Amino acid sequence: GKYPNHVFSCFLSAKNFSEPVPSFAGKEIEVTGVITMYESKPQMEIDSLSQIRVLEESPTETPTPKPSEPAS
């Protein structure tokens, strides 16, 4: 579920990054790090982008093919 009804959270603190962080919205990712507890829920703080690996991009819509025009 979405915060605050989530089961697990992964977060990035701006203080750890000097450059903007790319969006991972809609992507299937794998994260590595230490799991800690916060308010009785597991969480992981990401300190480096090397802790995140994109496994699969979100499916994109395939454009509908246009009908071919008749030969002249």
Stockholm file with secondary structure:
# STOCKHOLM 1.0

chainA/1-72         GKYPNHVFSCFLSAKNFSEPVPSFAGKEIEVTGVITMYESKPQMEIDSLSQIRVLEESPTETPTPKPSEPAS
#=GR chainA/1-72 SS CCTTSCSCEEEECGGGCSSCCCCCTTCEEEECSCEEEETTEEEEEECSGGGEEEEECCCCCCCCCCCCCCCC
#=GC SS_cons        CCTTSCSCEEEECGGGCSSCCCCCTTCEEEECSCEEEETTEEEEEECSGGGEEEEECCCCCCCCCCCCCCCC
//
